[in-house]
C-alpha cells in the first residue's frame, strides 16, 4: 500500500503521493490495465487496494491517477454519478473541491493542471510536483505513454510548461488560460488548487 510520510491533507503530500504512485504503481495506469484503488467509494471496489477495477481497462487514467494521489493525501476527488472519479475535462467545474489559480506564478506542488482541447472527451489532468521560481521550472506528473511520467516539457503542448503558461493569455471571464500548441491546436488550461478535505 502507498504510504505518504508528509502530513496528510497538505498540498505537499499530494505531490509526494503522485511521485510515490509513479515509483510504485506506474504500470497500473497503462490504458490496457485494470488498476486497484484505495478509495472505497469507487464503483465495485469491494477490497480497496486489492480489487482490480475492470471498468477502467481500456480507459485513459489521468483522472484516476489524480484521484488516487488526492485520496491518499486526505483530499476528496469528486465522483461521477457512476461512482467513478470525475473526468479530467470536468474538474474545473467542481468548485467545492478546487479553487482556481489565476497566475502561473502561484502554482505550487500538489496543485492540479487540466488541459482541454477541441473534441469530445479531449482533456488531460496531472499534478504539479515541482516548481522553481528562479529557474522557471514547472514539473507535472501524470499518466502518459503507458505509465506515469514527470514532464518539464508538455507532450500535449510541445512546449516547456513554464514557457507555455507564461505566454498563455488569461481569460478572466472563465478563469482559464488559452494557448496554442506548437501544431496550432488551441488549449484551455485550468490551474486548480485542491481544497475539499476528508
C-alpha positions as CSV (number, residue, x, y, z in Angstrom):
1,X,0.0,0.0,0.0
2,X,1.1,3.5,-0.8
3,X,2.4,5.4,2.3
4,X,2.8,9.2,2.4
5,X,5.3,10.4,5.0
6,X,4.2,14.1,4.9
7,X,1.3,15.3,7.0
8,X,-1.9,14.2,5.2
9,X,-4.1,17.0,3.9
10,X,-1.2,19.2,2.7
11,X,-0.6,20.0,-0.9
12,X,3.0,18.9,-0.5
13,X,1.5,15.5,0.5
14,X,-0.4,15.4,-2.8
15,X,2.8,15.9,-4.8
16,X,4.6,13.3,-2.7
17,X,1.7,10.8,-3.3
18,X,1.9,11.5,-7.0
19,X,5.6,10.7,-7.1
20,X,5.2,7.6,-4.9
21,X,2.4,6.4,-7.3
22,X,4.9,6.9,-10.2
23,X,7.5,4.8,-8.3
24,X,5.3,2.0,-7.0
25,X,2.3,1.6,-9.3
26,X,3.2,3.2,-12.6
27,X,2.4,0.2,-14.7
28,X,-1.2,0.1,-13.3
29,X,-2.0,3.3,-15.2
30,X,-1.5,2.0,-18.7
31,X,-4.6,2.1,-20.8
32,X,-5.0,-1.7,-21.1
33,X,-4.7,-2.3,-17.3
34,X,-7.3,-2.7,-14.6
35,X,-5.9,-0.8,-11.6
36,X,-6.6,-1.0,-7.9
37,X,-7.8,1.9,-5.8
38,X,-7.5,2.9,-2.2
39,X,-10.9,4.8,-2.5
40,X,-13.7,2.6,-1.0
41,X,-16.4,4.8,-2.6
42,X,-15.5,3.8,-6.2
43,X,-17.8,1.5,-8.2
44,X,-17.3,-2.2,-7.4
45,X,-14.2,-1.6,-5.2
46,X,-15.0,-4.4,-2.7
47,X,-11.5,-4.6,-1.3
48,X,-9.7,-1.2,-1.6
49,X,-6.1,-1.6,-2.7
50,X,-6.7,-5.2,-3.9
51,X,-9.8,-5.3,-6.2
52,X,-8.9,-4.8,-9.9
53,X,-11.3,-2.3,-11.3
54,X,-12.1,-4.0,-14.6
55,X,-14.3,-1.0,-15.7
56,X,-11.0,1.0,-16.0
57,X,-9.5,-1.4,-18.5
58,X,-9.2,0.3,-21.9
59,X,-9.6,3.8,-20.5
60,X,-7.2,6.7,-20.2
61,X,-6.4,7.1,-16.5
62,X,-5.1,10.6,-15.9
63,X,-8.2,11.5,-13.8
64,X,-7.8,8.2,-11.9
65,X,-4.2,9.0,-11.2
66,X,-5.1,12.5,-9.9
67,X,-7.9,10.9,-7.8
68,X,-5.6,8.4,-6.2
69,X,-3.0,11.0,-5.3
70,X,-5.7,13.3,-3.8
71,X,-7.3,10.4,-1.9
72,X,-4.1,9.2,-0.4
73,X,-3.2,12.6,0.8
74,X,-6.5,13.4,2.5
75,X,-8.3,15.4,-0.2
76,X,-11.6,14.4,-1.8
77,X,-11.7,13.9,-5.6
78,X,-15.2,14.5,-7.0
79,X,-17.0,11.4,-8.2
80,X,-19.3,11.0,-11.2
81,X,-22.9,9.7,-10.9
82,X,-21.5,6.2,-11.6
83,X,-19.2,6.4,-8.5
84,X,-16.0,6.9,-10.6
85,X,-13.5,9.7,-10.4
86,X,-14.8,12.8,-12.3
87,X,-13.3,13.2,-15.7
88,X,-10.3,15.4,-16.4
89,X,-12.4,17.7,-18.6
90,X,-14.9,18.5,-15.8
91,X,-12.5,19.0,-12.8
92,X,-12.5,22.8,-13.3
93,X,-16.3,22.9,-12.8
94,X,-16.1,21.3,-9.3
95,X,-15.7,24.5,-7.3
96,X,-16.4,22.8,-4.0
97,X,-13.3,20.7,-4.5
98,X,-11.0,23.0,-6.3
99,X,-10.1,26.7,-6.2
100,X,-9.0,28.3,-9.4
101,X,-5.4,29.7,-9.6
102,X,-5.2,32.9,-11.7
103,X,-1.4,33.2,-12.0
104,X,1.1,30.5,-13.0
105,X,3.5,32.1,-10.5
106,X,1.1,30.9,-7.8
107,X,1.4,27.2,-8.8
108,X,2.8,25.0,-6.0
109,X,3.5,21.3,-5.7
110,X,0.2,19.5,-5.2
111,X,-1.9,21.7,-7.4
112,X,-3.7,20.2,-10.4
113,X,-3.4,21.3,-14.1
114,X,-6.0,20.3,-16.6
115,X,-6.0,20.8,-20.3
116,X,-9.0,20.8,-22.7
117,X,-8.9,20.9,-26.4
118,X,-11.5,20.6,-29.2
119,X,-13.5,17.4,-29.5
120,X,-15.5,15.2,-27.1
121,X,-13.6,13.9,-24.2
122,X,-10.3,15.6,-25.1
123,X,-8.8,16.5,-21.8
124,X,-5.9,15.7,-19.5
125,X,-5.1,16.2,-15.8
126,X,-1.9,16.0,-13.9
127,X,-0.3,17.1,-10.6
128,X,2.3,19.8,-10.2
129,X,5.2,18.0,-8.4
130,X,7.9,20.7,-8.6
131,X,8.1,24.5,-9.1
132,X,11.1,26.7,-9.1
133,X,10.6,30.5,-9.5
134,X,14.3,31.4,-10.1
135,X,14.8,28.8,-12.7
136,X,11.3,29.0,-14.2
137,X,10.7,25.3,-13.6
138,X,7.4,23.6,-13.5
139,X,7.2,19.8,-13.4
140,X,4.0,18.0,-13.9
141,X,3.4,14.3,-13.0
142,X,0.6,12.3,-14.6
143,X,-0.2,9.4,-16.9
144,X,1.2,9.2,-20.4
145,X,2.8,6.8,-22.9
146,X,1.6,3.8,-21.0
147,X,2.8,4.7,-17.5
148,X,3.2,7.6,-15.1
149,X,5.6,10.3,-16.3
150,X,7.0,13.5,-15.0
151,X,7.4,16.3,-17.6
152,X,9.1,19.6,-17.8
153,X,8.1,19.8,-21.5
154,X,4.4,19.0,-22.1
155,X,3.8,16.2,-24.6
156,X,0.4,17.7,-25.4
157,X,1.6,21.3,-25.9
158,X,5.1,20.6,-27.4
159,X,6.4,23.3,-25.1
160,X,8.1,23.7,-21.7
161,X,5.4,24.0,-19.1
162,X,6.8,27.3,-17.7
163,X,7.1,28.8,-21.1
164,X,3.7,27.7,-22.2
165,X,2.0,29.1,-19.1
166,X,3.9,32.3,-19.0
167,X,2.9,33.1,-22.6
168,X,-0.7,32.0,-22.3
169,X,-3.5,34.5,-22.4
170,X,-5.6,34.7,-19.3
171,X,-9.4,34.6,-19.9
172,X,-10.7,36.3,-16.7
173,X,-14.4,35.6,-17.6
174,X,-13.8,31.8,-17.5
175,X,-10.8,31.9,-15.1
176,X,-8.6,29.8,-17.5
177,X,-5.6,30.2,-19.7
178,X,-5.8,30.0,-23.5
179,X,-2.8,29.0,-25.5
180,X,-1.8,27.4,-28.8
181,X,0.4,24.3,-29.0
182,X,3.3,24.0,-31.5
183,X,0.9,22.4,-34.0
184,X,-1.6,25.2,-33.7
185,X,-4.2,23.3,-31.5
186,X,-5.9,25.7,-29.1
187,X,-6.0,24.6,-25.5
188,X,-7.8,25.8,-22.4
189,X,-5.7,25.3,-19.3
190,X,-7.1,25.4,-15.8
191,X,-4.9,25.7,-12.7
192,X,-6.6,24.2,-9.7
193,X,-5.8,24.0,-6.0
194,X,-7.4,21.1,-4.1
195,X,-9.5,22.4,-1.2
196,X,-12.0,19.8,-0.1
197,X,-10.6,17.5,2.6
198,X,-11.9,14.4,4.2
